[in-house]
Amino acid sequence: MYTVSSGKIPGNQHIPLLSPYVDSDGNTIYASFRPGKAVVAITIVLLLLIRPQPFSRHDLPVMGLAIGVPIVAGAFLIGFYPKLTATIAIAALINLLVVCIAEEGFFRWVLQRGLAEWLTKWPWLPTIVVTLLFTTAHTGWAASPVLLALVGVAGLGYALVWQLRGSFWACVLTHWGVNLLHMTLLKYPG
């Protein structure tokens, strides 16, 4: 996943679908994707056809907290900045279908689930380890220590949704909820 996201694989550069959105401070939102990450997302969805993952309305309270905490903290720390354009809408859709499925498939379904099966004596250790790995994976994107801390809080939320609910789709939708609200309501990237 790290290699796929790095852009170091030949032919895996971002494919833009629309011109980027640029705000008055020069912050940019791209409606683009990496083909390699899209392949990872498609592969995960195909695997989940064989091994379905549960989603229940009982997941919603945990998801709501995991979405609300980083967004409210972000509003206080990086500022409220509502916006919505066609580019942002397409970027949000790409974010759901490619980024959130690929990242949650890797961090939750592969790493966190796998570590939990291996570390049965320490059931919360995978949550902490995967949160740290998720945060580390976003250090190139997080433009400041404050934003990196918010990424860590969001990553902990996704890990807790998995730890408490065990639902891949709840993790995907939580991740997308945070990203969608960040793109549309807060400074981006911050």
C-alpha positions as CSV (number, residue, x, y, z in Angstrom):
1,M,0.0,0.0,0.0
2,Y,2.8,2.4,0.8
3,T,4.5,1.7,-2.5
4,V,1.2,2.0,-4.4
5,S,0.5,5.4,-2.7
6,S,4.0,6.7,-3.3
7,G,3.7,7.2,-7.0
8,K,7.1,5.5,-7.5
9,I,5.6,2.7,-9.6
10,P,6.0,3.6,-13.3
11,G,2.6,4.5,-14.8
12,N,1.0,5.1,-11.3
13,Q,1.0,8.8,-11.5
14,H,-2.2,10.7,-10.6
15,I,-4.8,10.7,-13.3
16,P,-6.7,14.0,-13.1
17,L,-10.4,14.1,-14.0
18,L,-11.1,17.8,-13.5
19,S,-9.1,20.9,-12.9
20,P,-8.1,21.2,-9.3
21,Y,-9.9,23.4,-6.8
22,V,-7.6,26.1,-5.4
23,D,-8.7,28.4,-2.5
24,S,-7.5,31.9,-1.9
25,D,-4.6,30.6,0.3
26,G,-3.4,28.2,-2.4
27,N,-4.8,25.1,-0.7
28,T,-5.6,22.6,-3.4
29,I,-8.1,19.7,-3.8
30,Y,-7.5,17.4,-6.7
31,A,-10.1,15.3,-8.5
32,S,-7.6,12.6,-9.4
33,F,-6.6,9.0,-8.5
34,R,-3.7,6.7,-8.8
35,P,-4.4,3.6,-10.9
36,G,-2.5,1.3,-8.5
37,K,-4.7,2.4,-5.6
38,A,-7.8,1.9,-7.7
39,V,-6.7,-1.7,-8.4
40,V,-6.2,-2.2,-4.6
41,A,-9.7,-0.9,-4.0
42,I,-11.2,-3.1,-6.7
43,T,-9.3,-6.2,-5.4
44,I,-10.6,-5.6,-1.9
45,V,-14.2,-5.2,-3.0
46,L,-13.8,-8.5,-5.0
47,L,-12.4,-10.2,-1.9
48,L,-15.3,-8.9,0.1
49,L,-17.7,-10.6,-2.2
50,I,-16.2,-13.9,-1.1
51,R,-16.0,-12.9,2.6
52,P,-18.8,-10.3,3.2
53,Q,-18.3,-7.8,6.0
54,P,-21.2,-6.8,8.3
55,F,-22.7,-3.3,8.5
56,S,-25.5,-2.5,11.0
57,R,-27.4,0.5,12.2
58,H,-25.8,-0.3,15.6
59,D,-22.5,0.9,14.1
60,L,-23.8,4.4,13.6
61,P,-23.2,5.8,17.2
62,V,-19.5,4.8,17.1
63,M,-19.2,6.0,13.6
64,G,-20.8,9.4,14.5
65,L,-18.3,9.9,17.3
66,A,-15.4,8.9,15.1
67,I,-16.5,11.4,12.5
68,G,-17.5,14.2,14.9
69,V,-14.4,14.3,17.1
70,P,-11.8,15.1,14.4
71,I,-14.2,17.4,12.5
72,V,-15.1,19.5,15.6
73,A,-11.4,19.6,16.7
74,G,-10.5,20.6,13.1
75,A,-13.0,23.4,13.1
76,F,-11.4,24.8,16.2
77,L,-7.8,24.2,15.2
78,I,-7.6,24.8,11.4
79,G,-10.8,26.8,10.8
80,F,-14.3,26.5,9.3
81,Y,-14.2,27.1,5.6
82,P,-17.3,25.8,3.8
83,K,-17.0,25.1,0.0
84,L,-18.4,22.9,-2.6
85,T,-17.6,22.8,-6.3
86,A,-17.9,20.1,-9.0
87,T,-14.2,19.3,-8.5
88,I,-14.7,18.8,-4.7
89,A,-17.8,16.6,-5.4
90,I,-15.8,14.4,-7.8
91,A,-12.8,14.3,-5.5
92,A,-15.2,13.2,-2.7
93,L,-16.6,10.4,-4.8
94,I,-13.1,9.2,-5.8
95,N,-12.1,9.5,-2.1
96,L,-14.9,7.0,-1.2
97,L,-14.5,4.6,-4.1
98,V,-10.7,4.5,-4.2
99,V,-8.9,6.1,-1.2
100,C,-11.2,5.0,1.7
101,I,-11.8,1.4,0.4
102,A,-8.0,0.9,-0.4
103,E,-6.8,2.4,2.9
104,E,-9.3,0.8,5.2
105,G,-8.8,-2.5,3.4
106,F,-5.1,-2.3,4.1
107,F,-5.1,-0.7,7.6
108,R,-8.2,-2.4,9.1
109,W,-9.0,-5.5,7.2
110,V,-5.4,-6.6,6.6
111,L,-3.2,-5.1,9.3
112,Q,-5.5,-4.5,12.3
113,R,-7.5,-7.7,11.8
114,G,-4.3,-9.7,11.1
115,L,-2.5,-8.3,14.2
116,A,-5.5,-8.9,16.4
117,E,-5.5,-12.6,15.3
118,W,-1.8,-12.8,16.2
119,L,-1.8,-10.7,19.4
120,T,-4.8,-12.3,21.2
121,K,-3.4,-11.6,24.6
122,W,-3.2,-7.8,23.9
123,P,-6.5,-7.0,22.0
124,W,-5.9,-3.2,22.1
125,L,-2.3,-3.3,20.9
126,P,-3.3,-3.6,17.2
127,T,-5.5,-0.5,17.5
128,I,-2.6,1.5,18.8
129,V,0.0,0.1,16.3
130,V,-2.3,0.6,13.3
131,T,-3.2,4.1,14.4
132,L,0.5,5.0,14.5
133,L,1.1,3.4,11.1
134,F,-1.9,5.2,9.6
135,T,-0.7,8.5,11.0
136,T,2.9,7.9,9.7
137,A,1.5,7.0,6.2
138,H,0.0,10.5,6.1
139,T,3.0,12.5,7.2
140,G,3.7,13.6,3.6
141,W,0.2,14.9,3.2
142,A,-0.3,16.5,6.6
143,A,1.2,20.0,6.2
144,S,1.6,20.9,9.9
145,P,1.9,19.2,13.3
146,V,-1.7,20.3,14.0
147,L,-3.0,18.6,10.9
148,L,-0.9,15.5,11.6
149,A,-2.4,15.3,15.1
150,L,-5.9,15.6,13.6
151,V,-4.9,12.7,11.2
152,G,-3.9,10.7,14.2
153,V,-7.2,11.4,16.0
154,A,-9.1,10.4,12.8
155,G,-7.0,7.3,12.4
156,L,-7.7,6.3,16.0
157,G,-11.4,6.8,15.3
158,Y,-11.2,4.4,12.3
159,A,-9.2,1.9,14.4
160,L,-11.8,2.1,17.2
161,V,-14.7,1.5,14.8
162,W,-12.9,-1.7,13.8
163,Q,-12.0,-2.7,17.3
164,L,-15.5,-2.0,18.7
165,R,-17.7,-3.0,15.7
166,G,-15.6,-5.2,13.4
167,S,-17.3,-3.8,10.3
168,F,-15.1,-3.0,7.3
169,W,-17.9,-0.9,5.7
170,A,-18.4,1.1,8.9
171,C,-14.7,1.9,8.8
172,V,-14.9,2.9,5.1
173,L,-17.9,5.2,5.7
174,T,-16.4,6.7,8.8
175,H,-13.2,7.5,6.9
176,W,-15.2,8.9,4.1
177,G,-17.3,11.0,6.5
178,V,-14.3,12.6,8.0
179,N,-12.7,13.2,4.6
180,L,-15.9,14.6,3.0
181,L,-16.5,17.0,5.9
182,H,-12.9,18.0,5.9
183,M,-13.0,18.8,2.1
184,T,-16.3,20.6,2.3
185,L,-16.3,22.4,5.7
186,L,-12.7,22.9,6.8
187,K,-9.4,24.4,5.4
188,Y,-7.9,21.8,3.1
189,P,-5.5,20.4,3.8
190,G,-5.2,22.8,6.7
